[in-house]
Amino acid sequence: MNIKEKYTIKDIAHMAGVSKGTVDRVLHKRGKVSKKAFEKVDKVLKEIDYKPNPIARNLKINKTYNIHVLLPDPLKDPYWIPANEGIIEASNQFMPFGVMVRKYFYDPNDRTSFLDESRQAIISQPDVLLMAPIFDNESHEVLKHCCENKISVVLFNNHINSFKEQIFIGQDLNQSGRVAASLMNKIIGKNDEISIIHINKEPHMQQKENGFKEFFKEKSGNNHLVISKEFNSAEKRRFNKDVSEFLKSNKSINAFFVTNSKAYVLIEAFKELEIRERIVIGYDLLKPNMKYLKEGAINFLIHQKPHRQAYLGVSCLAEHFLFGKGLPTQEFLPIDIVTSENAQYYL
């Protein structure tokens, strides 16, 4: 048999000795085909190592797939700026092939905004909802509505432990906390006290705390007292006062693990209160965080790759629709440690 790069349905029908309609029904698994005809077509397909072109097929039937993305407004929290850029990049890449992406921004400080935007995203019946959940109870409500409307859900950045059927793209948050603890253990004194700082706490931060505490609990000869504290940064003066009172009540604390992107807020409070330098480990490559990292006020930053998380969320779904690729239950991204010495490579 002569090998050629591309075979048409007409070519396959001729080689199998059947009609084009029969080949079409076998390829697209529709309609009835006799066992004998199927075996003839199947034999030819195996001989020529036939590979369908899913994109071409999608364009031919003019199929559109709708991905709706629910995420915090990047204008209200700069952490989400690279995530939004990742969504835009993936959207532009797959739009020519019939994958349409629509974004719904919610206020990360307003539960009502989250529910309102989620309703708008669900009303238009997308093929899938890609969601970055912040509010725990409200996220369960959204998942329930999606289930009732038979809309698939994929989570990124934060995952919901009690949602067993979830598909999640992001970092292993428990392991992320353990990495932070390992770094802390290398730079603190033998008996230094540590504080885990949650600024505007969200449910996923607890997983980081759990991993952090697990590390020290398992560490032999551990003499470090670990204290957890929550702060709200909505009002700067109040935040600084709360930090000041906390430090006065815990004078032995010399090291801080900030569980989100707001390590710079704590550093700014230290400066306002004229507090000596402390050991600080935080998250994310926001400009003020990078500034304090280079100055030495922050010792380490853990990079959560929000751009990559969001880009993968859209692209994995697009490839699932276009190529039939399976969706992983969990897609954990590497945990990068950024220091003042390697920070330039992340800019």
SULPE-V36649 format. One line per field, one symbol per residue. ss: DSSP state (a for helix, b for strand, c for the rest). phi: phi as a letter, one per 40 degrees, with the letter a starting at -180 (. if undefined). psi: psi as a letter, one per 40 degrees, with the letter a starting at -180 (. if undefined). A space follows every 50 residues. Layout:
# SULPE-V36649
ss: ???
phi: ???
psi: ???
This chain:
# SULPE-V36649
ss: ccccccccaaaaaaaacccaaaaaaaaaccccccaaaaaaaaaaaaaccc cccaaaaaaaccccbbbbbbbbcccccaaaaaaaaaaaaaaaaaaaacbb bbbbbbccccaaaaaaaaaaaaaccccbbbbccccaaaaaaaaaaaaacc cbbbbbccccccccccbbbbccaaaaaaaaaaaaaaacccccbbbbbbbc ccaaaaaaaaaaaaaaaacccccccbbbbbbccccaaaaaaaaaaaaaac ccbbbbbbccccaaaaaaaaaaccccccbbbbbcccaaaaaaaaaccccb bbbccaaaaaaaaaaaaaaaaaaccccccbbbcccbbbccccaaaac
phi: .ccbcbbcccccccccgbcccccccccbfbgcbcdcccccccccdcccfc bcbccccccccfcbbbbbbbacccccacdccccccccccccccbdcbgbb bbbbcbccbbccddccccccccdcfccabcbbcbcccccccccccccccf bcbbbbgbbbdcccccbbbicccccdcccccccdccbccdbccbbcbbbf cbdccccccdcccddcccccgcbccbbcabbbbdbdcccccccccccccb cccbbbbccacbdccccccdcccfcccbcbbabgccdccccccccgcbca bcccfcccdcccdcccccccccbgccbccbbccdbcbbbccbdccbc
psi: hhhidihidddddddefiiddddddddefiihhidddddddddddddefh higdddddddefhhhhhhhhiiheedhededddddddddddddedeeehh hhihhiheehdddddddddddddegidihhhghdhcddddddddddddef hihhiidhihdegdeihhhaihdddddddddddddeeiidfiiihhhhhg hidddddddddddddddehifhehhhhhhhihedhdddddddddddddeg eeheihhheaefddddddddddefhiiihhhaiifiddddddddeedhdi hhhefdddddddddddddddddeeiihidhghiihhhhiddeddee.
